[in-house]
Amino acid sequence: MHNECMVAIQIRDVPEEVRDALAAQAKARGQSLQAYLLELVETQARRLRNTATLDRFAGRSDGTRALPGESAAELADQREQRGPWGSAA
């Protein structure tokens, strides 16, 4: 991780019971509360990037959005059409 462009994020008005639950989880994982919260924020940022990438491919009709089993059925059909020696029947 690069410290040169780190920023501070402050969250105000966190209920005490929420802070306590997060602190307990951090302790159970052997982390400081700050390290645990940073991990949560980084994980969420990664998920957002993944979602944005998937959204770029939404609506494609080139098979990238095929349902499970559709690709296998299509391959089986193509193999059947080619015949036993791999050439078109």
N, C-alpha and C positions, 0 to 999 in steps of 0.2 A: 504494500500500500504506500502511496506517495503522500507525504505530509505537506508538500508545497502548496497544494490547493484545497486543503481541508477547511471546512466551514463548521461553525457551531450551530446547532439547532436546539432551541429551548422550547419546552412545552409547559405552558402554564395551566393552572387549575386542574391538575391531575388529582383525582380523589385518592385519599390515603390508602384505601383498600386496594386500589388498582396498583399503586406504587408498591405496596407490600407484597402483592401477588407476583409482580414482576421481579422484585428483589429476591423472593423465595425461589423462583424458577432460576434466576441467575446463579444463586448460591448452590442450588442442586446441580447445576452444570459446571460448577467450579469457576464461574466468571464473575467479574464485577458487574454491577448493574449497567454501567456505561458500555462495557464490552457486549453484554447481552442485547441491549437496545440497539447498538450499532449493527449487530448481526441481523436483528429483525428488520431494520431499515434497509440494509443492503440486500437482504433476501427479497423484500418487497420491490425494490428497484429492479432487481433481476427479473422478477415475474412480470413487471410492467413492460420491460424491454422484450421479453419473450412474447407477451400478448401482442405487442405492437408488430413484431415480426410475423406472427401468425395472421394478424389482421391484413397484412399486405397481400397474403395469398388467398384471402376469402373470396369466394365467387369464381375461382378458377375452375375450368372444366377440363383440365388436362390429366385428371386422375389423381391429383394430389389430395383431393378431398373425398376419396373413395371410402366407402364403408368397409368394415372388416369382412373379408371373404369375397368382395367384389373383384379384387385384383387376382386372387387365386382362381376364381371362376373364369375370368377373362383369359388368363394364361392357359388354363386347361382347354378352353375353346380354341385358342390359337394353335396349341399343340395338336389337337385333334384334326384341325384343318390342314396342318402341314403333313400329316401322315407319319408312318413309322420311321422314315429315314430323314426327317427334317426338311423335306421339300414340300412345296404346295401340292395338295392332293388333286 
